[in-house]
Amino acid sequence: MIIKNFKKHYPLKKYGQNFLINKNIIQDIIKIINPKKTQILVEIGPGLAALTKPICQLLEKLIVIEIDLSLLDLLKKRSFYSKLVVFHQNVLNFNFIDLFCKKNQLIRIFGNLPYNISTSLIIFLLKQITVIQDMNFMLQKEVAERLIAIPGNKSYGRLSIICQYYCNVKILLNVIPEYFRPIPKVHSVFINLTPHHISPYFVYDIKILCYITKNAFQNRRKTVRNSLKKFFSERRLIQLDIDPNLRAENISIAQYCRLSNYLYKKLNNS
Ligand code: SAM
């Protein structure tokens, strides 16, 4: 247990500060990330450096993004500080595309995420996926279940579709609340998201996919005959090989892509 540094900082709930304190789980995470000296790694929320310290020692430089200035002041006093390139800012404003242009190399992102922003953060990162090599995150289990959910599963929704459209998602570790301080109310998992090399899906316009899924899932209980009727007649759904009696949660990603591409062509031919 590494609670020495924990005593120097009062954890802030508003920044989702649940610090990792279990050495074994930290070792497991480092093995999974497997950082290589020449890679560009970015850590979201170094906090008290539970992951930062061991990982920066394996690299020439580690880029860290931290919103809490008091944590950065503590970080400045650590022996490994010179290994870090520090950004004091909200990660939700960080431009990963700019970083990629400067480094001319794909970026690896990791972190024990602040759980209060994890969903919006993943969506934010997916928008910059073209410059990302992979992402390794600690998340609340419930969010990870939504990321990996398949049709028919109660967690299947817009987040599953958009995430699996871009990435292969794997849950790698289950992490109990007692491995953090303060102890969170939820269970956690460590996951890997790797962008597809060859994507199993294709849409002409991702915004149309987002729009259709938004409408479909706005009322999960409705059949797609009703929830999507402003875009597709019942006959058109059948023609596109989609049963109009199904609900949003029973439509596969490939089927949503088919609907999106039909709508795209219709909008662009009219
Ligand atoms: N990496 C440390 C660990 O594993 O013990 C800390 C993880 S803690 C769950 C989340 C970290 O993200 C905190 O250091 C917190 O201050 C930081 N954080 C929270 N919101 C942030 C944001 N919007 N942008 C950047 N960092 C943020």
Boltz pocket constraint, residues with backbone or C-beta under 6 A from the ligand:
constraints:
  - pocket:
      binder: B
      contacts: [[A, 14], [A, 15], [A, 16], [A, 17], [A, 18], [A, 19], [A, 20], [A, 21], [A, 44], [A, 45], [A, 46], [A, 47], [A, 48], [A, 49], [A, 50], [A, 51], [A, 65], [A, 66], [A, 67], [A, 68], [A, 71], [A, 89], [A, 90], [A, 91], [A, 92], [A, 111], [A, 112], [A, 113], [A, 114], [A, 115], [A, 117]]
      max_distance: 6.0
